[in-house]
Amino acid sequence: MTVIAVASVGSRVEVDGETGFIDQVKHPSWWDENCPPPEAGDRLHVVVLDASREEPRFSALQRDIDMGRHLRDTEARDHPGRAGTAPQKAGSGGSPHMDSSPAAELQIHSVEDGGATPAVCIVRCMGGVVRTGQRFTTPPAVAVTGDPVLLSLDWIKCYERTVDFIHPPWNAKVGLSGSGVNSLTRGIILTALADEGP
């Protein structure tokens, strides 16, 4: 991917005749004073953050690239039929899966602190728009007692910055509270109640 223009808010990039945008905070120079700022003609290795925007958003941060690679590999291993749902490297010949369903869905990537109140988890938005304050249910198989397991989304953080919402294919750290927090395990998909979607 090649930088074709630079502005104070970020860089416009091009690959295979298509343009996209890298926000200034998604370029290494924002975080490392020893890294030179982007210039037209620079070639970058990036990962897709949001392919649904009029100009797709990319990141050149190594941590985002590593997370995208890890999620793609995990998805391919755990769900072969759904391979490709994780963010992909630009120019790889694929595009991120964008769920057409309006239902807000979160997949638990890891439980960082299940004993905290609320429980702290790393999640990936699988569909819809996930917002703070929404209530989620777990799959029926998780509700061992047969009663619905309800969880409230108390907060969302992206790179330690509190945000109000996320959408595919964003990953985030979240706080979940409710009687079902002890049921949270890697891979579970939480679905927002029907009357609380975007």
C-alpha positions in Angstrom: 0.0 0.0 0.0 1.4 3.4 -1.0 0.8 6.8 0.6 -0.4 9.2 -2.0 -1.3 12.3 0.2 -0.6 13.5 3.7 -2.8 15.9 5.8 -2.7 16.9 9.5 -5.4 14.3 10.3 -3.9 11.4 8.5 -2.8 9.9 5.2 -4.6 8.8 2.0 -3.3 5.6 0.6 -3.8 3.6 -2.5 -3.6 -0.1 -3.4 -4.6 -1.7 -6.7 -6.3 1.5 -7.8 -8.5 1.8 -4.7 -7.9 4.5 -2.1 -8.3 4.4 1.7 -7.3 6.4 4.8 -5.0 6.0 7.7 -5.8 8.2 10.7 -2.8 9.9 12.2 -3.1 7.8 15.4 -2.9 4.7 13.3 0.6 5.5 12.0 3.6 4.5 14.1 4.9 8.1 14.1 2.1 9.2 16.4 3.4 6.9 19.1 7.1 6.9 18.5 9.0 10.2 18.1 11.8 8.3 16.5 9.6 7.1 13.6 9.5 9.6 10.7 6.0 10.9 9.8 4.4 9.6 6.6 5.3 11.0 3.3 3.9 10.6 -0.2 5.5 7.6 -1.8 5.9 5.6 1.4 5.0 2.0 1.2 3.2 0.6 4.2 2.1 -2.8 5.6 -1.4 -2.3 6.9 -4.5 -4.1 8.2 -8.1 -3.3 7.4 -10.0 -1.7 10.3 -13.3 -0.7 8.7 -14.1 -1.6 5.1 -17.6 -0.2 5.3 -16.5 3.5 5.2 -16.6 5.4 1.9 -12.9 5.3 2.1 -11.8 2.2 4.0 -9.9 2.8 7.2 -6.5 1.1 7.7 -3.9 0.9 10.4 -0.1 0.7 10.1 0.4 -0.1 13.8 2.1 -3.4 14.4 -0.2 -4.2 17.3 -3.2 -3.9 15.0 -1.5 -6.0 12.3 -0.6 -8.7 14.8 -4.1 -8.7 16.3 -5.6 -9.0 12.8 -3.3 -11.9 11.9 -4.0 -13.6 15.3 -7.8 -13.3 14.9 -7.7 -14.5 11.3 -5.7 -17.5 12.2 -7.9 -18.3 15.2 -11.1 -17.9 13.1 -9.6 -20.2 10.4 -8.7 -22.8 13.0 -11.9 -22.7 15.1 -14.5 -22.0 12.4 -13.2 -23.1 9.0 -16.4 -22.2 7.3 -16.2 -18.7 8.5 -12.6 -18.0 7.6 -12.0 -14.5 6.5 -14.2 -12.8 9.1 -11.1 -11.3 10.9 -9.5 -8.1 9.5 -7.2 -8.9 6.6 -4.1 -7.4 5.3 -4.8 -5.0 2.4 -4.0 -6.5 -1.0 -4.4 -10.1 0.3 -7.2 -10.7 -2.2 -10.0 -10.8 0.4 -12.1 -8.4 2.4 -13.4 -8.5 6.0 -16.7 -10.2 6.5 -19.4 -7.6 7.2 -22.5 -9.1 8.9 -25.6 -7.9 7.1 -27.8 -8.6 10.1 -28.7 -5.6 12.3 -28.3 -7.6 15.5 -25.5 -6.4 17.6 -23.1 -9.3 18.4 -19.9 -9.7 20.4 -17.6 -12.6 20.4 -15.5 -13.2 23.5 -11.8 -13.4 22.5 -10.6 -13.7 26.1 -11.7 -13.1 29.7 -9.1 -10.8 31.3 -10.7 -10.7 34.7 -13.8 -12.7 35.3 -13.8 -12.0 39.0 -14.0 -8.2 38.6 -17.2 -6.2 38.7 -17.9 -5.8 35.9 -16.0 -8.7 34.3 -13.3 -7.5 31.9 -13.1 -9.1 28.5 -11.5 -8.7 25.1 -14.1 -8.9 22.4 -14.7 -8.6 18.7 -17.8 -7.0 17.2 -19.3 -9.5 14.9 -22.3 -7.6 13.7 -24.5 -4.5 14.1 -23.5 -1.6 16.3 -22.5 -2.5 19.8 -23.2 0.3 22.3 -22.7 0.8 26.0 -25.9 0.1 28.0 -27.1 -2.7 25.8 -28.1 -6.0 27.3 -26.9 -9.3 25.8 -27.9 -12.9 26.0 -25.6 -15.9 25.7 -26.2 -19.0 23.5 -28.8 -21.4 24.9 -26.1 -24.0 25.6 -24.4 -21.7 28.0 -27.5 -21.2 30.1 -27.2 -24.4 32.0 -30.2 -23.7 34.2 -32.5 -23.1 31.2 -33.0 -19.5 32.3 -31.9 -16.7 30.0 -28.4 -15.3 30.9 -28.5 -11.5 30.7 -25.4 -9.4 30.6 -25.1 -5.6 30.6 -22.4 -3.8 28.6 -21.1 -1.3 31.1 -18.2 0.2 29.2 -16.1 -0.1 26.0 -12.5 0.9 25.6 -10.4 0.9 22.4 -6.7 1.3 23.2 -7.6 2.4 26.7 -9.8 5.2 25.4 -13.5 5.0 26.5 -15.9 5.0 23.5 -19.7 4.8 23.2 -19.9 2.2 20.5 -18.0 -0.2 18.1 -18.9 -1.9 14.9 -17.4 -4.7 12.8 -14.5 -5.5 12.6 -13.4 -3.6 15.7 -11.9 -5.3 18.7 -12.2 -3.7 22.2 -11.9 -4.2 25.9 -15.3 -4.2 27.6 -16.9 -4.5 31.0 -19.8 -6.9 31.3 -22.0 -7.3 34.4 -24.8 -9.7 35.3 -25.5 -13.1 36.7 -24.0 -14.8 33.6 -20.4 -13.5 33.8 -19.2 -16.8 35.2 -20.4 -18.4 32.0 -18.1 -16.3 29.8 -15.5 -18.3 27.9 -13.4 -17.8 24.8 -15.4 -18.0 21.5 -18.9 -17.4 23.0 -21.0 -15.0 20.9 -23.3 -12.6 22.8 -26.3 -11.2 21.0 -28.1 -8.0 22.0 -31.7 -8.2 23.0 -34.0 -7.5 20.0 -35.3 -4.2 21.3 -31.8 -2.9 22.0 -30.1 -3.1 18.6 -28.7 -0.2 16.7 
